[in-house]
Amino acid sequence: MLLGDDLLPLLVLALGAAMVVGNGLALVRPPGAPKEGELAKAPPARSVVMIVVGLLATVWALASLVSG
């Protein structure tokens, strides 16, 4: 099996970290000139919720990798 028994925790780690970084950057650096139909900046409440979900997934994946 590809990457052994650690495939699922590694994928969850990658997805969680991407959610944290992507939504964090969307809050910190909104797009300069949004196109027609796009938001000028990311909705803060949704972005914070997604950061928290990504952080939980990242912590879970790291705990699984360290303990296993």
Secondary structure, DSSP 8 states (H G I E B T S, - for coil): -TTGGGHHHHHHHHHHHHHHHHHHHHHHS--SS--TTS-SS--HHHHHHHHHHHHHHHHHHHHHHHH-
